[in-house]
Amino acid sequence: MAKLLSTEHLLTLAVIALVIASVVAAARLWPGHGLCSPAGLISAAALWSRQPLLVKLTHFWGLAGTANGLITPDISDHFPSFGFM
């Protein structure tokens, strides 16, 4: 099992936090432009068209709710490996 607070773990969490902060800042700069509506539309388009890019976006946006797994991972592999990703 990898260390809980290893450099690669902390760097990954920092990148994720930066992306989340950017999305929140964009939502505050342009109020009224919801974040869930585009995700719903992209999900529907992915189901309808089966375009790989839309399916991937839907998949990764669906993973956004798994914060617990990001905070307390049980990863036996290290950064460039498939298991870490």
C-alpha distances in whole Angstrom, upper triangle without the diagonal:
4,7,9,12,11,14,13,12,16,18,17,18,21,22,22,24,26,27,27,29,31,32,33,35,37,38,39,41,43,43,44,42,39,36,35,39,38,34,36,39,36,35,38,39,36,37,40,40,37,36,33,33,34,31,28,29,30,26,25,27,26,22,23,23,20,19,17,14,15,15,12,9,6,6,4,8,10,13,16,14,15,12,11,15
4,6,9,8,11,10,9,12,14,14,15,18,19,19,21,23,24,25,27,29,30,31,33,34,35,37,39,40,41,42,40,38,34,34,37,36,33,36,38,35,34,38,38,35,37,40,40,36,36,32,32,33,31,27,28,29,26,23,26,25,21,22,23,19,18,16,14,13,13,11,9,7,6,5,7,7,10,14,13,14,12,10,14
4,6,5,9,10,8,10,13,13,14,16,18,19,20,22,24,24,26,28,29,30,32,34,35,36,38,40,40,42,40,37,34,35,38,37,34,37,39,36,35,39,40,37,39,42,42,39,38,34,33,34,33,29,30,30,27,25,27,26,23,23,23,20,18,16,14,13,12,10,9,9,9,9,10,10,12,16,16,18,15,13,16
4,6,9,10,7,9,12,12,12,14,17,16,17,20,21,21,23,26,27,27,29,31,32,33,35,37,37,39,37,35,31,32,35,34,32,34,37,34,33,37,38,35,37,40,40,37,37,33,32,33,31,28,28,28,26,23,24,24,20,20,20,17,15,13,12,10,9,7,7,8,9,11,12,12,13,17,17,18,16,13,16
4,7,8,6,6,10,11,10,12,15,15,15,18,20,20,21,24,25,26,27,30,30,31,33,35,36,38,36,34,31,32,35,34,32,35,37,35,34,38,39,36,38,41,41,38,37,34,33,33,32,29,28,29,27,24,25,25,21,21,21,18,16,15,14,11,10,9,10,12,12,13,14,13,13,17,18,20,17,14,17
4,6,5,6,9,10,11,12,14,16,16,18,20,21,22,24,26,27,28,30,32,33,34,36,37,39,37,35,32,33,36,35,32,35,38,35,35,38,39,36,38,41,41,38,37,33,32,33,32,28,28,29,27,24,25,26,22,22,23,20,18,17,15,13,12,12,11,12,11,12,12,10,11,14,15,18,16,13,15
4,5,5,6,8,10,10,12,14,15,16,18,20,21,22,24,26,27,28,30,31,33,35,36,38,36,34,31,32,36,34,32,35,37,34,34,38,38,36,38,41,40,37,36,32,31,32,31,27,27,29,27,23,25,26,22,22,23,21,19,19,17,14,14,14,14,15,14,15,13,10,10,13,15,18,17,13,15
4,6,5,6,9,10,11,12,14,15,17,18,20,21,23,24,26,27,29,30,32,33,35,36,34,32,29,30,33,31,29,32,34,31,31,35,35,32,34,38,37,34,32,29,27,29,28,24,24,26,23,20,22,23,20,19,21,19,17,17,15,12,13,13,12,13,11,13,11,8,7,10,12,14,13,10,11
4,5,5,6,9,10,11,12,14,16,17,18,20,21,23,24,26,27,29,30,32,33,34,32,30,27,28,31,30,27,30,32,30,29,33,34,31,33,36,36,33,32,28,27,28,27,23,23,24,22,19,20,21,17,17,18,15,13,14,12,9,9,10,9,11,10,12,11,9,9,12,13,15,13,10,11
4,5,5,6,9,10,10,12,14,15,16,18,20,21,22,24,26,27,28,30,31,33,31,30,26,28,31,30,28,31,33,31,30,34,35,32,35,38,37,35,33,30,28,29,28,25,24,25,23,20,21,22,19,17,19,17,14,15,14,10,10,11,11,14,13,16,15,13,12,15,17,18,17,13,14
4,5,5,6,9,10,11,12,14,15,17,19,20,21,23,24,26,27,29,30,32,30,29,25,27,30,28,27,30,32,29,29,33,33,31,34,36,36,33,31,28,26,27,27,23,22,24,22,19,20,22,19,17,19,18,15,17,15,12,12,14,14,16,15,17,15,13,10,13,16,17,17,13,13
4,5,5,6,9,10,11,12,14,16,17,19,20,21,23,25,26,27,29,30,28,26,23,24,27,26,23,27,28,26,26,30,30,27,30,33,32,30,28,25,23,24,23,20,19,21,19,15,17,18,15,14,16,14,13,14,12,9,10,13,12,14,13,15,14,12,9,12,14,15,14,10,10
4,5,5,6,9,10,10,12,14,15,16,18,20,21,22,24,26,27,28,26,25,21,23,26,25,23,26,28,26,26,29,30,28,30,33,33,31,29,26,24,25,24,21,20,21,19,16,16,17,14,13,14,13,10,12,11,7,8,11,11,14,14,17,16,14,13,16,17,18,17,13,13
4,5,5,6,9,10,10,12,14,15,16,18,20,21,22,24,25,28,26,24,21,23,27,25,23,27,29,27,27,31,31,29,32,35,34,32,30,28,25,26,26,22,21,22,21,18,18,20,17,15,17,16,13,15,15,11,11,14,15,18,17,20,19,17,14,17,19,20,20,16,15
4,5,5,6,9,10,11,13,14,15,17,19,20,21,23,24,26,24,23,20,22,24,23,21,25,26,24,25,28,28,26,29,32,31,29,27,24,22,23,23,19,18,20,19,15,16,18,15,14,16,16,14,16,15,12,13,16,16,19,18,21,19,17,14,16,18,18,18,15,14
4,5,5,6,9,10,11,12,14,15,17,19,20,21,22,24,22,20,17,18,22,20,18,22,23,21,22,25,26,24,27,29,29,27,25,23,20,21,21,17,16,17,16,12,13,15,12,10,13,12,10,13,13,9,11,14,14,18,17,20,19,17,15,17,19,18,18,15,13
4,5,5,6,9,10,10,12,14,15,16,18,20,21,23,21,20,17,19,22,21,19,23,25,23,24,27,28,27,29,32,32,30,28,26,23,23,23,20,18,20,19,15,15,17,14,12,14,14,11,14,14,11,11,15,16,20,20,23,22,20,18,20,22,22,21,18,17
4,5,5,6,9,10,10,12,14,15,16,18,20,22,20,19,17,19,22,21,20,23,25,23,24,28,28,27,30,32,31,30,28,26,23,23,24,21,18,20,20,16,16,18,17,14,16,17,14,17,18,14,15,19,19,23,22,25,24,21,19,21,23,23,23,20,18
4,5,5,6,9,10,11,12,14,15,17,18,20,18,17,14,16,19,17,16,20,21,19,20,24,24,23,26,28,28,26,24,22,19,19,20,17,15,17,17,13,12,15,14,11,14,15,14,17,17,14,16,19,19,23,22,25,24,22,19,20,22,22,22,19,17
4,5,5,6,9,10,11,12,14,16,16,18,16,15,12,14,17,16,15,18,20,19,20,23,24,23,26,28,28,27,25,24,21,20,21,18,15,16,17,13,12,14,13,10,12,13,12,15,16,13,15,18,19,23,23,26,25,24,21,23,24,24,23,20,18
4,5,5,6,9,10,11,12,14,15,18,16,15,13,16,19,18,18,21,23,22,23,26,27,26,29,31,31,30,28,27,24,23,24,22,19,20,20,17,15,18,17,13,16,17,15,18,19,16,17,20,22,25,25,29,28,26,23,25,27,27,26,23,21
4,5,5,6,9,10,10,12,14,16,15,14,12,16,18,17,17,20,21,20,22,25,25,25,28,30,29,29,26,25,22,21,23,20,17,19,20,17,15,18,18,15,17,19,17,21,21,18,19,23,24,27,27,30,29,27,24,25,27,27,27,24,22
4,5,5,6,9,10,11,12,14,11,11,9,12,14,13,13,17,18,17,19,22,22,22,25,27,26,26,24,23,20,19,20,19,15,16,18,15,12,16,16,12,15,17,16,20,21,18,20,23,24,27,27,31,29,28,25,26,28,27,27,24,22
4,5,5,6,9,10,10,13,12,11,9,13,15,15,15,18,20,19,21,24,24,25,27,29,29,29,27,27,23,22,23,22,18,19,20,17,15,17,17,14,15,18,16,20,21,19,20,23,25,28,29,32,31,30,27,29,30,30,29,27,24
4,5,5,6,9,10,13,12,13,12,15,17,17,18,21,22,22,23,26,26,27,30,31,31,31,29,28,25,24,26,24,20,22,23,20,18,21,21,17,19,21,19,23,24,22,22,26,27,31,31,34,33,31,29,30,32,32,32,29,27
4,5,5,6,8,11,9,10,10,14,15,14,15,19,19,19,21,24,24,24,27,29,28,29,27,26,23,22,24,22,19,20,22,19,17,20,20,17,19,22,21,24,26,23,24,28,29,32,32,35,34,32,30,31,32,32,32,29,27
4,6,5,6,8,7,7,8,11,13,13,14,17,18,18,20,22,23,24,26,28,28,28,27,27,23,22,24,22,19,19,21,19,16,19,20,17,18,21,20,24,25,23,24,28,29,32,33,36,35,34,31,32,34,33,33,30,28
4,6,5,9,9,10,11,14,16,16,18,20,21,22,24,26,26,27,30,31,32,32,31,30,27,25,27,26,22,23,25,23,20,22,23,19,21,23,22,25,27,25,26,29,31,34,35,38,37,36,33,35,36,36,35,33,30
4,6,10,10,12,13,16,17,17,19,22,22,22,25,27,27,28,31,32,32,33,31,31,27,26,28,27,23,24,26,24,21,24,25,22,23,26,25,28,30,27,28,32,33,37,37,40,39,37,34,35,37,37,37,34,32
4,6,6,9,11,14,14,14,17,19,19,20,23,24,24,26,28,29,29,30,29,29,25,24,26,26,22,23,25,23,20,23,25,21,23,26,25,29,30,28,30,33,34,38,38,41,40,38,35,36,38,37,37,35,32
4,6,8,10,13,13,14,17,18,19,20,22,24,24,26,28,29,30,31,30,30,27,25,27,27,23,23,26,24,21,23,24,21,22,26,25,28,30,28,29,33,34,38,38,42,41,40,37,38,39,38,38,36,33
4,6,9,11,11,12,15,16,16,18,20,21,22,24,26,27,28,29,28,29,26,23,26,26,22,22,25,24,20,22,24,21,22,26,26,29,31,29,31,34,35,38,39,43,42,41,38,39,40,39,39,37,34
4,7,9,8,9,12,13,13,15,17,18,19,21,23,24,25,26,25,25,22,20,22,22,19,19,22,20,17,20,22,19,20,24,24,27,29,27,29,32,33,36,37,40,39,38,35,36,37,36,36,34,31
4,6,6,7,9,11,12,13,15,16,18,19,21,22,23,24,23,24,21,18,20,20,17,16,19,18,14,16,19,16,17,21,21,24,26,25,26,30,30,34,34,38,37,36,34,34,35,33,33,32,29
4,6,6,7,9,11,11,13,15,16,17,19,21,21,22,21,21,18,16,17,17,13,13,16,14,11,13,15,13,14,17,18,21,22,21,23,26,27,30,30,34,33,32,30,31,32,30,30,28,25
4,6,5,6,9,10,10,12,14,15,17,18,20,20,20,20,18,15,16,16,13,11,14,14,10,11,14,12,13,16,17,21,22,21,23,26,27,30,30,34,33,33,31,31,32,30,29,28,25
4,5,5,6,9,10,11,12,14,15,16,18,19,19,20,18,14,16,17,14,12,16,16,12,14,17,15,16,20,21,24,25,25,27,30,30,33,33,37,36,36,33,34,34,32,32,31,28
4,5,5,6,8,10,10,12,14,15,16,17,16,17,14,11,14,14,11,10,14,14,11,13,16,15,16,20,21,24,25,24,27,29,29,32,32,35,34,34,31,31,32,29,30,29,25
4,5,5,6,9,10,10,12,14,15,15,15,15,13,10,11,12,8,7,10,11,8,9,12,12,13,16,18,21,22,21,24,26,26,29,29,32,31,31,29,29,29,27,27,26,23
4,5,5,6,9,10,11,12,14,15,15,16,15,11,12,14,11,9,12,13,10,11,14,14,15,18,20,23,24,24,26,28,28,31,31,34,33,34,31,32,32,29,29,28,25
4,5,5,6,9,10,10,12,13,13,15,14,10,12,14,11,10,13,15,12,13,17,17,18,21,23,26,26,26,29,31,31,33,33,36,35,35,33,33,33,30,31,30,27
4,5,5,6,9,10,10,11,10,12,10,6,8,10,8,7,11,12,10,12,15,15,17,20,22,25,25,24,27,30,29,31,31,33,32,32,30,29,29,27,27,27,23
4,5,5,6,9,10,10,11,12,11,7,7,10,8,5,9,11,9,10,13,14,15,18,21,23,23,23,26,28,27,29,29,32,31,31,29,29,29,26,26,26,23
4,5,5,6,9,10,11,13,13,9,10,13,12,9,12,15,13,13,17,18,19,21,24,27,26,27,30,32,31,33,33,35,34,35,33,33,32,29,29,29,26
4,5,5,6,8,8,11,10,7,9,12,11,10,13,15,14,15,18,19,21,23,26,29,28,28,31,33,32,34,33,36,35,35,33,32,32,28,29,29,26
4,5,5,5,6,8,8,5,5,9,9,7,10,13,12,13,16,17,19,21,24,27,25,26,29,31,29,31,30,33,31,32,30,29,28,25,26,26,23
4,6,6,8,10,12,9,8,11,12,9,11,15,14,14,17,19,20,22,25,27,26,27,30,32,30,32,31,34,33,33,32,31,30,27,27,28,25
4,6,9,12,13,10,10,14,14,12,15,18,17,17,20,22,23,25,29,31,30,31,34,35,34,35,35,37,36,37,35,34,33,30,31,31,28
4,5,9,10,9,9,13,13,13,15,18,18,18,21,23,25,26,29,32,31,31,34,36,34,35,34,37,35,36,33,32,31,28,30,30,27
4,6,9,7,7,10,12,11,12,15,16,16,19,21,23,24,27,30,28,28,32,33,31,32,31,33,32,32,30,29,28,25,26,27,24
4,6,5,6,9,10,11,12,15,16,17,19,21,23,24,27,30,28,28,31,33,31,32,31,33,31,31,29,27,27,24,25,26,22
4,6,5,6,9,10,10,12,14,15,17,19,21,22,25,27,25,25,29,30,28,29,27,29,27,27,25,23,23,20,22,22,19
4,5,5,6,9,10,11,12,14,15,17,20,21,23,26,24,24,27,29,27,29,27,29,27,27,24,23,23,20,22,22,18
4,5,5,6,9,10,11,12,14,16,18,20,22,25,24,23,27,29,27,29,28,30,29,29,26,25,25,22,24,23,20
4,5,5,6,9,10,10,13,15,17,18,21,23,22,22,25,27,25,26,26,28,26,27,25,24,23,20,21,21,18
4,5,5,6,8,10,11,13,16,16,19,21,19,19,23,24,22,24,23,25,23,23,21,20,20,17,18,18,14
4,5,5,6,8,10,11,14,15,17,21,19,19,22,24,23,25,24,26,25,25,22,22,22,19,20,19,16
4,6,5,6,9,10,12,14,17,19,19,19,22,24,22,24,24,27,26,26,24,24,23,20,21,21,17
4,6,5,6,9,11,12,15,17,16,16,20,21,19,21,21,23,22,23,21,21,20,17,17,17,14
4,5,5,7,10,10,13,15,14,13,17,19,17,20,19,22,21,21,19,19,19,16,16,15,12
4,5,5,8,10,12,15,15,14,17,20,19,21,21,24,24,23,21,22,22,20,20,18,15
4,5,6,8,11,14,13,14,17,18,18,20,20,24,23,24,22,23,22,20,19,18,16
4,5,6,8,11,10,10,13,15,14,16,17,20,20,20,19,20,19,17,16,15,13
4,6,7,10,10,10,12,15,15,18,18,22,21,21,20,21,21,19,18,17,14
4,6,8,9,10,12,14,14,17,18,22,23,23,22,24,23,21,20,18,17
4,5,6,7,9,11,11,13,15,19,19,20,19,21,20,19,17,15,14
4,5,5,6,9,10,13,15,19,19,19,19,21,21,20,18,16,15
4,5,5,6,8,11,13,17,18,19,19,22,21,20,18,16,16
4,6,5,5,8,10,14,15,16,16,19,18,17,14,12,13
4,6,6,9,10,14,15,14,14,17,17,16,14,11,11
4,6,10,12,15,16,16,16,19,19,19,17,14,15
4,7,9,13,14,15,16,19,19,18,15,13,15
4,6,9,11,12,13,16,15,15,12,10,12
4,7,9,11,13,16,14,14,11,10,12
4,6,8,10,13,11,11,7,6,10
4,7,10,12,10,11,8,8,11
4,7,9,6,8,6,5,9
4,6,6,9,8,6,9
4,6,8,8,6,7
4,7,9,7,8
4,6,6,7
4,5,5
4,6
4
